[in-house]
Amino acid sequence: MRKGYSVDSPMLLVSLIYEKRIGLKEFINTLNNIIIMQPGYARIVYCPYCSEKKELLSLMSGNTIGARYWSDLRMRAPMLPEVSPVQKCHHCGKYYLQYKQKSEHGEKPSLEQGELSYPEWKEAYTQFMNERENRNPIQKVDEKDIDMIRLRLIQAYNDYYYRDCVAEFSEEEWGYISNVIWDFIGSKNKPDNLHPLLIPELLREIGMLCEDFFESECFENLDGFDKIYYDGIRKRMEDDDTEVFEIII
């Protein structure tokens, strides 16, 4: 492509060639470099409680064209759909960690993601917290699993009340999710690659972020995505805004 053009979708390419801003050869070469989403054969897992089979989406290829990002690190990418790490069995109603189950390939593709709603994530969290105390659990759940579930629960809460507006704001649920956030922040088992701005963002979402938090040197000399993310958190903190926000790149 000529300097100055950034092309990441076939429709934009068609527009550019129609306007005679790129040639046919450039059009073909660039189009070939765009990776489309292509489902593979289903990944089959079995419920550890009742052995019910479930066929899940698997991808041969995908991309982040049209992806949207939010301040709780939720990403929705139509060309890179994600299978929920926690699945609900349609037979027995139990929840299980699909990535810890033995799996096999199906004979045809599946589009099943098994995405859970906020009420379902709450049920799953309660189940896993109870199982963690069991000496002989059917499925082993460690602290990293629990922290993953906490973050997914927080994101599902924001889906339910802000992103998708399924229900109106609830003081009771805000109190519940605030406790989950505190447990997540206080855990020693968070992922090593956790974005450093996520913790101040979660504190902002429960109205507990203050200026002193940003005195750390790790927040200096930010650019790109990190700078947009940082500025968004600071501005909303100053405005006493606690809602999750979209990060426009």
C-alpha positions as CSV (number, residue, x, y, z in Angstrom):
1,M,0.0,0.0,0.0
2,R,1.1,3.6,-0.5
3,K,2.2,5.5,2.5
4,G,-0.8,7.0,4.3
5,Y,-3.2,4.2,3.7
6,S,-4.1,1.8,6.5
7,V,-6.5,-0.9,5.3
8,D,-8.0,-3.6,7.6
9,S,-11.3,-4.5,5.9
10,P,-12.4,-5.7,2.4
11,M,-15.1,-3.0,2.2
12,L,-12.6,-0.2,2.7
13,L,-10.4,-1.8,0.0
14,V,-13.4,-1.8,-2.4
15,S,-14.0,1.9,-1.6
16,L,-10.3,2.8,-2.3
17,I,-10.2,1.0,-5.6
18,Y,-13.5,2.6,-6.7
19,E,-12.1,6.0,-5.9
20,K,-8.9,5.0,-7.9
21,R,-6.7,5.7,-4.9
22,I,-5.1,2.2,-5.2
23,G,-4.5,0.0,-8.1
24,L,-5.9,-3.5,-8.9
25,K,-2.6,-5.2,-8.0
26,E,-2.4,-3.5,-4.6
27,F,-6.1,-4.4,-4.0
28,I,-5.5,-8.1,-4.6
29,N,-2.3,-8.3,-2.6
30,T,-3.8,-6.5,0.4
31,L,-7.1,-8.5,0.3
32,N,-5.0,-11.7,0.4
33,N,-3.4,-10.6,3.7
34,I,-6.8,-10.1,5.4
35,I,-7.4,-13.1,7.6
36,I,-11.1,-13.9,7.7
37,M,-12.8,-15.8,10.6
38,Q,-13.0,-19.5,9.7
39,P,-14.6,-22.0,12.2
40,G,-12.8,-25.4,12.5
41,Y,-14.2,-28.7,13.6
42,A,-16.1,-28.5,16.9
43,R,-14.2,-29.1,20.2
44,I,-16.1,-31.7,22.2
45,V,-16.0,-31.6,25.9
46,Y,-17.9,-33.6,28.5
47,C,-19.5,-32.5,31.8
48,P,-17.5,-33.9,34.7
49,Y,-20.7,-34.3,36.7
50,C,-22.9,-36.2,34.3
51,S,-20.8,-36.8,31.2
52,E,-23.1,-34.9,28.9
53,K,-21.4,-34.0,25.6
54,K,-21.1,-30.4,24.5
55,E,-19.8,-29.3,21.1
56,L,-18.0,-25.9,21.3
57,L,-16.7,-23.4,18.7
58,S,-13.1,-23.7,17.6
59,L,-11.4,-21.4,15.1
60,M,-9.0,-22.0,12.3
61,S,-8.5,-18.3,11.8
62,G,-9.9,-15.0,13.0
63,N,-9.1,-11.3,13.4
64,T,-9.9,-8.2,15.5
65,I,-11.5,-6.2,12.7
66,G,-14.5,-4.3,14.3
67,A,-13.4,-5.2,17.8
68,R,-14.5,-3.0,20.7
69,Y,-12.6,-2.6,24.0
70,W,-13.8,-1.5,27.4
71,S,-12.1,-0.3,30.6
72,D,-12.8,-3.6,32.5
73,L,-10.7,-5.2,29.7
74,R,-13.8,-6.7,28.0
75,M,-13.3,-7.2,24.3
76,R,-16.0,-8.0,21.8
77,A,-14.6,-9.0,18.4
78,P,-17.2,-10.3,15.9
79,M,-14.5,-11.9,13.8
80,L,-12.8,-13.5,16.8
81,P,-15.6,-14.9,19.0
82,E,-14.5,-16.4,22.3
83,V,-15.7,-19.6,24.0
84,S,-16.6,-19.0,27.7
85,P,-14.0,-20.7,29.9
86,V,-16.9,-21.8,32.2
87,Q,-19.6,-23.8,30.6
88,K,-23.1,-24.7,32.0
89,C,-24.2,-28.2,31.4
90,H,-27.7,-28.3,29.8
91,H,-28.4,-31.7,31.3
92,C,-27.5,-31.4,35.0
93,G,-27.2,-27.6,35.3
94,K,-23.7,-27.7,36.9
95,Y,-20.9,-25.4,35.8
96,Y,-17.4,-26.6,34.8
97,L,-14.1,-25.3,33.5
98,Q,-14.1,-26.4,29.9
99,Y,-10.3,-25.8,29.5
100,K,-9.6,-28.5,32.2
101,Q,-11.7,-31.2,30.6
102,K,-10.4,-33.8,28.2
103,S,-11.6,-33.0,24.7
104,E,-11.8,-34.4,21.2
105,H,-12.6,-33.0,17.7
106,G,-16.1,-33.3,16.2
107,E,-16.9,-34.2,12.7
108,K,-18.5,-30.8,11.8
109,P,-18.1,-27.1,13.0
110,S,-20.1,-25.7,15.9
111,L,-20.8,-22.0,16.7
112,E,-21.6,-22.7,20.4
113,Q,-19.7,-20.3,22.7
114,G,-21.6,-21.2,25.9
115,E,-21.6,-17.5,27.0
116,L,-23.0,-17.0,30.5
117,S,-25.3,-14.2,31.7
118,Y,-24.5,-12.3,34.9
119,P,-26.9,-14.3,37.0
120,E,-25.3,-17.5,35.7
121,W,-21.8,-16.2,36.5
122,K,-23.0,-15.6,40.0
123,E,-24.2,-19.1,40.3
124,A,-21.0,-20.5,38.8
125,Y,-18.9,-18.4,41.3
126,T,-20.9,-19.7,44.3
127,Q,-20.6,-23.3,43.1
128,F,-16.8,-23.0,42.5
129,M,-16.2,-21.3,45.9
130,N,-18.1,-24.1,47.6
131,E,-16.2,-26.8,45.7
132,R,-12.9,-25.2,46.6
133,E,-13.6,-26.1,50.2
134,N,-14.4,-29.7,49.3
135,R,-11.6,-32.2,50.0
136,N,-12.6,-34.5,47.2
137,P,-14.1,-32.3,44.5
138,I,-15.3,-33.7,41.2
139,Q,-13.3,-31.0,39.4
140,K,-10.2,-29.3,40.9
141,V,-10.4,-25.5,41.2
142,D,-7.3,-23.5,42.1
143,E,-6.9,-19.9,43.1
144,K,-6.0,-18.8,39.6
145,D,-9.3,-20.3,38.4
146,I,-11.2,-18.4,41.1
147,D,-9.5,-15.1,40.1
148,M,-10.4,-15.7,36.4
149,I,-14.0,-16.3,37.4
150,R,-14.1,-13.1,39.5
151,L,-12.9,-11.0,36.6
152,R,-15.4,-12.6,34.3
153,L,-18.1,-12.0,36.9
154,I,-17.2,-8.3,37.1
155,Q,-17.3,-8.0,33.3
156,A,-20.6,-9.8,33.2
157,Y,-22.0,-7.4,35.7
158,N,-21.0,-4.5,33.5
159,D,-22.6,-6.3,30.5
160,Y,-25.8,-6.7,32.4
161,Y,-26.2,-3.2,33.8
162,Y,-24.2,-0.9,31.4
163,R,-23.1,-2.4,28.1
164,D,-26.3,-4.3,27.2
165,C,-28.6,-2.6,29.7
166,V,-30.5,-5.8,30.5
167,A,-31.6,-4.5,33.9
168,E,-31.6,-1.2,35.8
169,F,-29.0,-0.4,38.3
170,S,-29.4,-2.2,41.7
171,E,-27.8,-1.1,45.0
172,E,-27.9,-4.7,46.2
173,E,-26.0,-6.0,43.1
174,W,-23.5,-3.1,43.3
175,G,-22.7,-4.0,46.9
176,Y,-22.3,-7.7,45.8
177,I,-20.0,-6.9,42.9
178,S,-18.0,-4.4,45.1
179,N,-17.1,-7.3,47.4
180,V,-16.1,-9.4,44.4
181,I,-13.8,-6.6,43.2
182,W,-12.2,-6.2,46.6
183,D,-11.6,-10.0,46.7
184,F,-10.0,-9.8,43.2
185,I,-7.8,-6.9,44.1
186,G,-6.7,-8.5,47.3
187,S,-5.8,-11.8,45.7
188,K,-2.2,-12.9,45.3
189,N,-3.0,-15.1,42.4
190,K,-3.9,-12.6,39.7
191,P,-2.4,-13.3,36.2
192,D,1.2,-12.1,35.8
193,N,0.3,-10.3,32.5
194,L,-2.6,-8.4,34.1
195,H,-2.8,-4.8,32.7
196,P,-1.5,-2.4,35.4
197,L,-4.4,0.0,34.8
198,L,-7.1,-2.6,35.6
199,I,-6.8,-2.3,39.3
200,P,-7.2,1.5,39.4
201,E,-10.1,1.1,36.9
202,L,-11.8,-1.4,39.2
203,L,-11.3,0.9,42.2
204,R,-12.9,3.7,40.2
205,E,-15.9,1.6,39.4
206,I,-16.6,1.2,43.1
207,G,-15.8,4.8,43.9
208,M,-12.6,4.1,45.8
209,L,-9.9,5.5,43.4
210,C,-7.9,8.5,44.6
211,E,-5.1,10.7,43.1
212,D,-2.4,9.1,45.2
213,F,-2.7,5.8,43.3
214,F,-1.2,7.4,40.2
215,E,2.1,8.4,41.8
216,S,3.7,5.1,40.7
217,E,6.4,5.4,38.0
218,C,4.7,2.7,36.0
219,F,2.1,5.3,34.9
220,E,4.7,7.6,33.4
221,N,5.5,7.9,29.7
222,L,2.4,6.1,28.5
223,D,1.4,6.1,24.8
224,G,-1.1,4.5,22.4
225,F,-3.8,2.3,24.0
226,D,-2.3,2.7,27.5
227,K,-2.4,6.6,27.3
228,I,-6.1,6.6,26.1
229,Y,-7.0,4.1,28.9
230,Y,-5.2,6.1,31.5
231,D,-6.7,9.5,30.4
232,G,-10.2,7.9,30.4
233,I,-9.8,6.7,34.0
234,R,-8.4,10.0,35.3
235,K,-11.1,12.0,33.6
236,R,-13.9,9.9,35.0
237,M,-12.4,9.8,38.4
238,E,-12.4,13.6,38.5
239,D,-16.1,13.6,37.4
240,D,-17.1,10.9,40.0
241,D,-18.2,8.7,37.2
242,T,-18.1,5.0,38.1
243,E,-19.5,3.4,34.9
244,V,-17.4,1.2,32.7
245,F,-16.4,3.0,29.5
246,E,-15.4,2.1,26.0
247,I,-11.8,2.7,25.0
248,I,-11.8,4.2,21.5
249,I,-8.5,3.5,19.8
